[in-house]
């Protein structure tokens, strides 16, 4: 996916949760994005806020959001009920941009004109502009009732700026005896036959059912994104 497509997925959600590192804690808050170009995705805040200071000190951020705020409900029997939609998350590295650079880029980037307006009206914004110039993302498109397709989830992972990422789901090793127990028990239709059997990353929820049911412990845990 392009940076534009990733940005548009986030923008369709609108209000996002952003997390930063503060010592040995993770701090989260609500925010929104500030535009994009081929270099990355722009964000801004006031430099004096803990959020701004944490971004500048660590250079790290994570973002997440869901297309439907109702994401989890319950039917009359108390069974969880998910309307279809998607969740999206991003792990990124940020670069600080000074006031002059933002003003220069705003001349050819319509999305940054609001940043210029804010700098003119809120002085602390002049030192609060950043760009996520490296990132990896996971888009979790869910249709648990299989209304629009014959499997529950469709995962898309990728990156920009050269950041590396891991595929979704566990790995079935050569210890596999091809008994088919994992595939039989996978409600996500995320396992296919082979030698050894293998996980279909884009369909995997990483629910652990295959690991729990494998009779020969042939399945390794997934890696973080």
Buried (B, 14 or more C-beta within 10 A) or exposed (E): BEBEEBBEBBBEBEEBBBBBBBEEEEEEEEBBBBBBBEBBBBBBBBBEEEBBBBBBEEBBBBBBBBBBEEEEEEEEEEEEBBBBBBBBBBBBBBBBBEBEEBBEBBEEBEBBEBBBEBBEEEBBBBBBBBBBBBBBBBBBBBBBEEEEEEBBBBBBBBBBBEBEBEBBBBBBEEEBEEBEBBBEBBEBBBBEEEEBBBBBBBBBBBBEBBBEBBEEEBBEEBEEB
